[in-house]
Amino acid sequence: MLLARAPVRISLAGGGTDLPAYYERFGGLVVSVAINKYFYVFLTPSAGDDVHIASSDFSAFSRWSREEEPAWDGLLRLPHAVLRELGQQGGFSIFLASEIPPGTGLGSSSTVAVALIKAISTYVGQRLSPAEVAERAARIEIKKLGSPIGKQDQYAAAFGGLNTLTFEPDRVCVEPLSLSLDVLLELESRLLLFYTGASRSANTILHEQQQATAGEEGRVLGALHEIKAFAAETKAVLERGDLDRLGEILHESWQAKRQLARSVTNEHIDDIYDHARQHGATGGKIAGAGGGGFLLLYCERRFQPALRCALQARGLHAMDFGFDSGGAKVLLNSSTGQAAAAGRAGALAEAA
């Protein structure tokens, strides 16, 4: 059996500037950190040539063979597309499981792609760097499946850690932020995630943002320029350990993010956010594209008990987490020999 995992992420600043409609003209900048909530892929070799895919999150099952065209729609279209991209050598079963519900703003769909690519590439004997894993995942989601998303989630899941991600038309630069252990631990302790109880598809929000950006809508472009500037300031304040200013940036950036699309926020989200600010949170935002999922808040530790009580009274519960530094990795692999042998046999058969 082969077991691989990849982490989800929190975007601290710059989200939205990693979409092609923006970074291909202006360059994008994101500061994000991977957290220790993971998507897992269990791969088990089996007899025959078919691949069986099961997902606990969607309660879905599918079968695919290399003679078939992938299903480009449906709940398991992403695993099908990854299999098509990487190739198939022999039969195996894949079981997919996540610690995070889908559609909650922590980059879970891209984490699925990264974990699958890490698992299947290892199984078929391809040694890919974190950047290669991230790029393949982005290409599959954006080019093959037509998802209106950016690239920050794939790079965060593949690399792990706290990074500044710079997006240019022809490359992505990953720069780990060098913080003292004390500052890193304090940052970790001051960030809180509360589940709003509402999952959503980010595609509608991101599609609206893409169209507005491509159409050079002044309000959206101005907000994105502002968000990019906040990302640069976030990098600077983290490097000098000015965590209080980070809380203020989160609030100011959230005000700008609200301009990107009509469905980024709603009356319920605004009410919860205002309530959190009244009970000790300096700033925050809805994670991901917006619209629902997890609410990220920055709050000093002395105010956190009151904040937790206030939001719990509104039906929200905090999800405890820590930072992840490892990125996508294989945790167990007892099938390498079988996969390599299958690959050699396939190559010999094709040569014959």
N, C-alpha and C positions, 0 to 999 in steps of 0.2 A: 504494500500500500504506500501511496505518496500523500502526504498532508502538507498543504501550503496555506499561508494566510497573508493578508494585507490589511493595513490599518485605514480607518477613516480619518478625516481631518477636520480641524477648525480653521477657517479662514479669518485671520485677524484684520486684514486690510487689503484693499485692492481688488476684491472680487468683482468681476464684470469686465475688467481690463484684459483678462485672459481669453476673451472671445475673439475669434479671427476678425470680425468686422471692425474691432477697435485696434488690436495690437498690430495688425498688418499695416496700418497707416500711422499709428502713433506710438507703438510699443506699449507693452503692458507690464505691470509690476504688482506682485502679490506677496504678502507675508502670511505664511500659513504654518500650522504645526499639526503633525500627526498625533493621534491619541490612541490609547490602548484598548480600543474597541475594534474588533476585527471581523473580516469576512474570511470564511474558511472554505477550502476546496479539498475534498477527500476523493482521491483517484485510486481505483482498484482494478488491476488487469482482469480480464474475463475472457472466456472462450468465444470464438467467432470474430467477426470484423465490425460488429455494430458498437456504437457508443450509446449508453443509457445515461440519461441526465435526470436527476431529481433535485428539487429545490424545496427546502423546508419553509422558506419565507413565503413562497407563492403556492405551496401545496400543489406543485405541478410536476409532471413527468413527461419525458420525451425520449424518442429513439432516433438516432441518426446514423447513416452510413456514408462513406466517402463517395458512393455512386450517386447520392441524392444532392439536389440543390438545397442549401440551407433554408430554413423557414425564416423569412425576413420580417415576420411580425409574430406577435404572441409573446407570452411571458418569458420564454426561454430562447428568444432570438439572439441574445448576446452570446450565450455559450455556443450556439450553432455558428455564429459568425467567427468566433475565436477558433473553433475547430477548422473551419474553412481556411482561415489565414495560416494556421500553423501546420496543417496536415494531420493525417491520422495514420497511426501504425498499429495495427492489430485492434482488438476490442478491449474496451474498458468501461467501467461505470464511474460516473461523477456524481457526488453528492455535495450540494451547496448549502451552506448555513451561515447566518450572520448574527452578530450580537446587537445589531441596530436595525430597526424596521426600515424598509425601503421608503424613499420619498420624504426623508426627515431633514434634509439639508446638510448632511455631513459628507457628501460625496460618495454615497454608497454604490451607485451604479458603476462609476468608474473604478471603485475599489474591487467590484466584482470582476471587471475586465482585467485589471492588473493581477489579481489573485489567480484567475484562470490561465492567463498567459504565463505566469510564473510556474504554475503547476504543470501545464501541458508541455511547455517548452523544455522543462527539466525532464519530463518523462520521455520525450522523443529525442533527447540528447542535444538540444540546442542550448548553448550557454549565452544568455543575454545579460547585458549590463542593465542597471536600473533605468538609465536613459532609454535604452532600446525597448525595455518592457513598457515604459511610459508612452513612448512614441507609437508603438504598435497598438496599445490600448486606445490612444487618442485617434489614430487613423481608423480603427475599426468602428468606434462610436460615431465619429464625425463624418468620415467619408463613406464607410460602408452602410451604416445604419441611419445616417442623416440626422443625428441628434444635434440640436442647436446649442451645443455646450462649448465650454472652453477646455483648457489643458491643465489647469492647476490641480484638479483632483487626481489625475493619473500620476503626475509627478510627485504629489504629496504621498500617495499610497506606495509608489515604487521606492522612493528614497527614505521616507520617514524623517523624523526630526523636525526642528524649527528652522525654516529656510526662507530666504528671499528668492522668489522666482521671477526672472526677467524674461519676457516674451517678445521675441522679434520675428519678422516674417520667415526667417530661415533657421532659427535656432531658439532653444530655451536654455537659459543659464540658471543653474541651481547653486545658490551661495548659502551654506549653513551659517546661521547667526551664532557668533561666539559670545555667549553670556557666561558670567560666573555661575557656579553651582547655586549660590545663595539667591541670585536674581532669578535663575530659572525655576527654582523651587517656589519662590515667592509668587512668581507669575502663575505657575501651575495652581497654587492655592487660591489665587484671587479670581480665577475664571470658573464660572459655574454654567452648567447646562440644565435647562428645564424643558421637559417634553410638554408641548402644548396639547398633545392628544390628537393632532390633526396632521396626517401625512398628505402630500400633494405631489403632482407631477410638475417638475420645474420647466418642462418643455414649453408650455404656453407662455410663461413669464419670459423665458430666455428668447423665444422666437420674437416676441414683441420688442424686446430690447435690441435684438439683432437688426430687425427691420428699421427701428428708429435710428440706430447707429449708422447703418448703411445709407439711410436717407438723409444723414447729417442733420437730424432734428436737434436744434440748438439746445433745448432743455436737457436732453439725454446726454449729448456730447459734453456739455458743460459739467454735468454731474459726474461723468466718467473721468474727466480731467481732474476734478476735485478729488475723487476717490483715489486716483493714482498718486496725487500729491500727498494724500493722507498715508498711503502705503510707504512712500519714501520717508515721511516723518516717523512712522511707526518703527521702521528699521533703525532710525537714528536714536529714538528714545529708548528702545530696548537695549541698544548697544551701550548707552550711557546709564542704564538702570533706572530711568525715570518712569516707573510704572504708573504713577498717578496720572501723568499726562496721557498714557495709553488709554485709560478709562475715558478720558475726555475725547480722545480721537475716535474711539468706538461710537460714542454718542453723535459726534459731528458727522462721521462717515455714514451712520445710519440715516441721518437726515438727508444726505445726498443720495443714498441708495434708494430711498423712497421715490425719487424722481425718475427711476429707470423704467418702471412699468406700473400700470394701474393696480395690478394684483400683487405687488410686492408686500403690501400690508393690507389690513382691514381694521374695522372698528374694534373687533375682539383683541387683535394683536396690539393695537395702539393702547387699549385700556390696560392690558397686562403690563406692557412696557412702562407706561406712566406709573402704574402701581409699584413696579419694581424700583423705579427711580425714587419714589417717595419713601421707600423702605431701605435705602442704603446703597443701591446700585449706582455707580457713577455713569455707566454707559452700557451699551449692548446692541444687539440686533438679532433678527431672525437669521439663523444659519442658512447658508446656501443662497439660492435665488430669491427666497422669501415665500410668503404665502402660507406658511405653517411649518410644522416640524419642531425643531429644537430652538429654544430661545437662549442665546449666549449672553451672559452678563459678566461685567467686571465689578467686583465688590470687595472692599477691604474685609479682612477676616473678622474684625470686631463687629461689623454690621451683618454678617452672614446669618447668624441665628434668627434675627428678626426678619430678614429677607426670606429665608426658607419658610418660616411660619406664615408670612403674609401671602406667599405664592401658593403654599400648600392649601391655605384656606380658599384659594381660587381654583383648586383642583389640579394644580401643577406639582410635579415632583422632580427633585433634582436627580440627575444621573451622575454618580461619582465616576471619575476618570483620572488618568494620569497621562503624561506625554509618552509617546513611542519614539524610539530612536533607531529602530532596526529596519523599518520599511518592509517591503514584500520579501518573504523568505520561505524556504522549504524547512519544515520542522521535522519531518520524517520521510525517509525514502528507502524503501526496501525493494523497489521495483526497477532500479536503474539498469540492472543487468538484463532483465527481460525486455525493457524498451530498446536498449542498445542492440540486443540480438535481433529483435523484430526489425529494427532499422536496417541492419546489415543484410538480413534476409530479403527485405523489400528491395534494397539496392541491387543485390545479386539477381533477383528475379527480373528487374527492369533491364539490367544489362544483358541478360540472356534473351 
